[in-house]
């Protein structure tokens, strides 16, 4: 039965389904949350619990190179910044907006590749980066001015943090087995936020117990987030990045459509769909 997950096409479809589910439920959860820091911690603890239960089913492997753990520490801090900002953004921005802004990290990684890693500059990559950047412009250029609030600026910061973390992550994630690595990169950010923002278990219990529907949303958000992380990484590990990367971007368009239907995010639908399509094409050209 588990042999089916050796096929990247299966992992890709499951990654798309779970990523869309995660985005929709995260938005619902964030709307109802009173304390986004507690919300962040609860969701990441739920995910970590799922990974912990799956550890016995994955072959144990850790790096014996202690330098790796220094890079892992930096990665954890960067992921924490990215995920904490997104927790706040999901409360104040539509899913379609967040989905597009998140893809700015790919433009940042493109710039890192050119200026830091000295990769070869190709015309199709430049066009791809322009497409993704244009999708953001389409969203926020209204009435001859850019209408950008602080949450959009925070998402731009998050894009830099995520791109920086991923640039390091590529080198260290393969040094560990998949489930253990996911457990570490999701559990430690929850602990960092718990300590830095001085939260207590009472705060977490109070946030989780707001109402019965709230509990279901938290559990579903954590479940879909955990499954999305697993299938997303499996898709990249089992399939060609040049195909997998742009196809996963279909989630941007699906999130826009689902956000319109289920979350009543109905402002500028045509503009949002055009921006989503530009992202998909841009990522295809960028990878």
N, C-alpha and C positions, 0 to 999 in steps of 0.2 A: 504493500500500500504506500509506504513512504517513498518508493522509487519514483512515484509520479512527480515528486518535488525536484527531481533531477532535470526536469524539462523547464527551460526558462520561460516558455510561453505560459505554462501553468502558473509559475511564480509571478509573472507579469500581470496576468488577469487578476489573481488574488491580491496583488499589491495595489492595483487600481481600485478594486472594490473596497478594500479595507481603508485605503487612504481617503476615499470619498466619504465613507462612513465616519471615519475619525473627524474629518473637517466639519461635517454637519453636526455631529453630537458635541464636539468641542465648542462650537459657536453657541449651541443651545445651553450648554453647561455654563459657559462664560457669561451669557446674558443674565442668568439667574444668580450667579455668584455674588456674594457681598464682599468677599476678600479674595482677590485673585492670587495672592501669595499662597494662601491655604489651599485654594483650588489646584494650583500648580503642584503642590506637594502631594495632595491626595491622589491626583491622576498619575503622577510618576511613581507613587508607592504601589498603586494598583498594578501598573505595568511591571514594576520590579517583582512583585509577587508572582505574576504570571511567568516571568522569565525564571524565577527561582524554582518554580514547580517543574519547569521544562529542563533544567540542568541535567538531571539523571539520564535524559534521552539524547544528550549531545556528548560527543567524545571530548574529554577534558584536555585542554592544551593551554599553557601560558608561556609567555616569553621569559627566557632566562637572562636576557640583556637588560640590566638595570637602567640603562639610558632610556629605554622605551618608556619606563614609568614616569620619567620627567616629562616626556612629550605627552604622555597620557594625562598628567596633571594639568598641563596647559590646555589640552583639548577639553577636559571636563569644565574648566573655567569658562572657556569660549562657548561651549554648548549651553552652559547654565545661563550666560548672558542672553544668548539667542532664544532659548526656550522661555525664560522668564519674561522677556519682552513680548514674545508671541502670546503668552498667557494674558497679558494686559491688552494686546491688540485684538484678540478674539472677542473681548467684551465690547470694544468700541468700533471695530471695523467689520464690514461685510466679508463673508467667506471668499467671494470672488476677488475682492480687493487684496486680501491677504495672500491668496493663491498666486496672484500676479506679482505682488511685491516680493514674495519669497524667491521668485526666480531671478531677482537681481543678484543673488549670490552666485549665479552662474556667470554673470557678467564680471563680477569681482574675481572669480576664479580664472576667467579668461585673461583679465588684466594681470593677475599674479603670474600666470603662465608666461606672459610676454615679458614682463619687467623683472620678475624675480627668478623664474625657472628657465628663462631664455629659450622658450619654445618658438618654433617656426611660425611666423605670422602668415595666415592664409586669408584670402579675400572672403571666402565663404564664412569664416569665423567672425570677421569684422561685420559682415552683413547680419549674421545671426545675433551678435551683441546689439546692433542697432535696432533690430526687430524687437528684442526684449525691452530695450530702453524705450522704444516708441510706444510699446503697450502701456508703460507707466505714464508716459506723456498724455496718451489718449484718455486715461482715467482722470487725470487731475488738471488738465488744461480746460478750463471752463470760463466762458465770458471774457476771453482774451487775457486771462491771468491764471497762474497756477494756484489752485486751492488745496493747499497741503496743511494738515494739522499736525500736532505733535506726535500722534500715534504713527503717522506715515513716516516721519523722521526717525522715530524709534525703530520702525521696521527696516529702514535703510541701515541703521546701526546693526541691527540683527543680521542683515544680509552679509555685512562685513565679518561679523563674529562667526557666522555659520561657515562662510567660505574659508576663513582662516582655520577653523577647526577641521573642516573636511580635507583641507590640503595636508594637514598633519595626519588625520585619521586614515587616509589611504595607505600610509606607510606602517601604521601600528595595528590596525584592526585585524590583519591577517596573522598576527602573532598570537592571537587568542582564538579559542573556539567561539563560534557565533553567539550562542546564548549567554555565555559568561561575559563576553564583551558588552553585549546589550544591557545586561544586568548592571554592570559597572557604570556605563555612560548614562543610565537613567536613574539609578539609585543615588549616586553621589551628588548630582545636581539638586535632587530633592533635599538631601541632607545639608547642602551648602545654603540653600534658601531658608531652610528651617532654622539654621544657626544665625545667618547674617540678618535676616528679617525678624529675629527674636520671636518666633512662633512657639506655641505650646500645643500639647496634645488636646487641650481643651478647645483651642482655636480650630483645630482640624475637625474634632467631633462636632462642634457647633456648626461649622460650614457644611459638613457632610449630612447633618440631620436637619437641614432647613425644611425639607419636605420629602415625601416618599418618591415623587418623580425625580427629585434632585439626585437621590441615591442611584436610581436606575441610569440617569444620564452620566454620572461619574463612572459607574461600572462599565457602561457601553463605550464611553470615550477611552477609558484605559485599555479595554479589550481591543478595540479597533486600532488604537495607537500601537499597541504591542504587536499585533498581527501585521500591521502595515510595515513596521520596522523590520520584522523578520522576512516577510516576503519581498520587500524592496531590496534588501541586501542579498537575498537568495537569487533574485532576478539578475542582479548585477554580477554575482559570482558564477552563475550558470549560463549567462547569455552574453552576446556582444554588446558592449556599452553603446556603440554607435546606433544600435537599433533600440535597445532597452530604454536609454535615457530620453529620447524624444517621445517614445510611446507612453512612458509614465506621465508625460505632460498632458495627456488626454484628461487627466484628473482636473486640470485647471478649467477646461471647458465644461466637464461634467459638474464640477462644484458650482459653476456659474448657473447652469441650468437647474440643478437641484436647489440652489439657494433661492432662485426665482420661484420655484414651485412650493418648496416646503418651509423656507425661512422668510418668505415674503420680501426678499431683497429685489425690488422691482424697478429701481431707478436706473435709467440709461441702459436697458437690457442690450440693445444693439451694440452700443459702445463696448459693453463688457464682453460680449461674444467676440467682437472684432479683436479686442485686446487679448483674449484667451487664445484665439487662433494665431495671432502674431507671436505669442509665447511659444506655442507648439512648433511653429516653423522656425523660430529663432533658435530654440534648443537643438532642433534637427541640424541646423547649419553650424551650430557652435561646437558640437561634439565630434 
